[in-house]
Amino acid sequence: MTFLIDVSAEYINTSGGRAADARDALISGNVDIISYGTINFITYMENGMPLRLLGKPIATQYKLYSNSTKINSMQDIPANGKISVSSIGGGVDLSLRFAAKKEFNNP
């Protein structure tokens, strides 16, 4: 791909499309720049990866869905309720943990 400035770029899809695959490609030197979510960037920085943010992160709104008409907010989730997330440590999981801590003052 050619840009308005004199730079060429090659787009490479990592296997599976997981952030960890992109991270591993960056660490190994197979790619120079990767794109992934803000939560992953923060997590990798906290674990000592020497990264530089080249673009501004964007906020994503996550929504909770329930099959119960009795649950309209986090306050309605029963003490024995079960919540599923797509991946432990992912954006949805961390956002839900932050929201629960704020709502209930309990991690």
Summary of the structure (lengths in Angstrom):
residues: 107
radius of gyration: 18.4
end to end distance: 45.5
largest distance: 58.8
contacts: 172
relative contact order: 0.10
helix: 36%
strand: 2%
